[in-house]
Amino acid sequence: MQLNHAQRELTVKIVYYGPGLSGKTTNLQMIHQRTLADVRGRMLTVETHDDRTLFFDLLPVFFNTQSGFKVKVKLFTVPGQVIHNATRRVVLQGADAVAFIADSRRAAGQDNNSYWKNLLENMRENGLDPAQVPVVIQFNKRDLPDTKTDAELEESRQKGKEPVVGAVAIRGEGVLETLYEVLKAAYRAIDGRVHLAKNIGLTEKEFLTQVFSLMDTKGTALEAEFPAKPAGGGQAP
């Protein structure tokens, strides 16, 4: 989190973390598609032969608060390949919250666990307290064979303190719901430290409403609370 009172600007950083090809980049691509064109930043992606993203995606979303602060929400992904751990550590620096994108197939369990441990290790290397930086878990690829059942996801939800969201990111299912959970958690963590509502007049409700009013929520669980707006002024994807 960066709070610049002189420039009246707040920057919130969210990092999408997880194994290679778990769907981190797909999540950001779907968010980008559903964000109004005049407020979304350029999406930077590097394709490689061994994974979708070598470095990271950067997707800033901008809005202004009623009190005159400009808020930037920046979304990053990290490279999933084992050999790029140093890069993952760099991208994770200063994260306000993390969306951990797991492959929900049973065969991917060991990989998910390995990257979960890697996340905690890299948090500590960056001076981030895993107990203080909120994490939301998305179990992606729910449309493929051999995925965990809904009951198993509920069991994971009950066992841990982290919110758990099921998703089929390639179809956009669960993508905005995951973003909502991670932004809500990020706001609460930041507000607990610097009192956003008191010091800059930004409440949790205004923060979330401003972000999701810039997005096409059609067909998602958020549509009732944040009525859909077609991204870019065109037809909904």
N, C-alpha and C positions, 0 to 999 in steps of 0.2 A: 504494500500500500504506500502510495506517495500522496501526501497532502500538502499542497503549496498554497498557503494563505495569501501570499503576495499576488500570485497569478489567479487565485481563486479557482484552483483546479485539484480534483481528486482522481487518482488513477488506481483502479482495482485490477489485480492480476490473478487470472485463473489458469492453472496448468492441467492439461489432459495427459494422464500418465497411464502406462500399462504395457503389456507385451506387444511385440511387433505384430502388425496385421490384426489387432484386436478391434479396430474401428475408431481410433482416435481422430485420424484425419477425416474419416467419413462423417463423424459428428460435427466437426467444424465446417465441412462443406455444406451440410444440411442447414446448420445455423446461418451460414452466409447466404444461402438461397432464400431463407425465410426472413431475412432482415431487409428493411427498406433501403433502397439503393443510395439515397442521399445521406444516410448516417453510418453506413458500414464502410470499413476501411478495405484496402486491397488485401486480398488473401495471398500470402506468400507460401509456396509449397515447392519443395525440391524432391523430384522423383529419383529413385535410385534402383539399381538392379536387384537389391536384396530386401528392400522394404519401400513403403510408400513415401516416407518422409525421412530425409537424412537429418535435417536440422529442426526447424519448427514452422508452424503456421502462426501468423500473427493477424488477429482479427479485431481491430478496435471498433467499439460501438460508442458513439458520443451522444450525450444529451446535457441540457442545462437544467439545474434545479430552480425551484421557485425563489430561492435565496440568492441566485446568481452564480452559483458554482458550476463549472463545467466538469462533468464526470466522464471519464474514459474507462471503459471496460475492455481489458485486453485478454484475449484467449490465446494460449500457446499449446502446442503439442510437443512432446519429446520424441526422439527417435527410439524405436523399440528394440533395435538390434543390440545384442549383448555388448558388442565391441564399442558402442557409442555411449558408455556409461558416463564418461567425463562430460559429454555434451548434455546428457540428461541432468547432471548435477548443476551445470551452469544455468540451464533454462529454468530449473526449479527455484533458483535464488529469488527471494522476495515474494514468493507465492502467498496469496491471501487465502486460497483454498485450492483443493485438488479434486478433479474428477478422475477416479481410477476406473479405466475401461477394461473390463475383464471379458474373456471369451467364455460364454456360459456352457459350452460343451464339457462334458465330464473329462474327456481326454486332455483338456487344457488346464485342469486343476493344478498340476505341478508348476506349469509355467506362470499361472496367475499368482500362486503363492511365492514363487521366486521373485517376481517383480514387485509384489507387495513388500517383501523384506527389503528389496533394493530401494523402494520409495522411502521407507523409514530410515535406512542407512544414509541416503542422500539428503534427507531432511536434516538429520543430525550433523552431517558434514557441512551443511549450509547454516548451521546455527538456528534451525527451525525446530521448535518443540512439537513432536508429533501429537502431543496431548493438546496443543493450542491451535494448530493449523487444521481446520476441518477438512474431512475427506468424504466425498459421496461416491458410492460404488455403483457403477452401471454394469449389469450383466447383459452383454450384447449378443447378437447372433441367435436370438431366441427362435428363429425360423428354421434352424438347421437340426438335423438328427442328433440324438444323444445329448440334448441340452438338459440342464437341471430343470426339474418340474417347478411349478409355481409354489408348491408346498416347500420344496427345498430352498427356494429363494426367500420365502417367508421365514424359514428356519435361520437362514443367514442374517435376515433383518433382525430377528429376535436375539441372536447371539451377540451381535456387535452394536456399537453405538452409532455407526455410520448409516445414513439413509441408503437404501438399496432400491435401484430402479431397473426394471427389465426393459430391454430395447431390441429393436431391429433397425439399427442406425441407417442401413442402406435404404430403408423405406421411410425413414424419418420418425419411426415409432420410438418414443421414449427419449428422444434427443432434447427437445425443449424442456421436457419434464426434468431431465438430469440437470440442464443448465439452471432451471429455476431452483432446484434444491441446492446446488453448489453456490449460486449467487446469494441465496437467503442465508446460507451458513457463513459465507464470506462477510456479508454485511454485519451479522451478529457478532462475529469475532472482532471485526474492526471497530464496531460501535462500543464493544466492551473495553477497548483500549483507548480510543480517542473521542468517544461520545459524539458521534456524527449528528445525531438528532439535536443535541444541545448546542454544539459548537458551530455547525454549518447549516443547521435547519433541514437536514436530510433524514427523513424517517425511513424505516424499512419499507413501508407501503409505497412511499413515493419512489424509492429506489427501484423496486421491482416493477411498479407500474410504468415508470419511464422506460425501462429496458424492454419490457414485453409489449408495450404499446407501439414499439418500433418493429414488431415482428408479426408475421402471419402465423397465427396460432390455430388456424382451421384444422379440425380433426384431432386436436390434442386435448389432453385433460385440462389445459389452461384456457381453452377457448371461452368458457363461461365467465371467467374472471377478467380475462383480457381479450375482448372481442377481436376477431381476426382482421388483419389488414394485409392485402396482397403485397408481397415483397416487390419493391421496385415499382409499385403502382400498376403491375400487370396482373395476370391471372395467378391464383395460388398454385404452387407446385403440386 
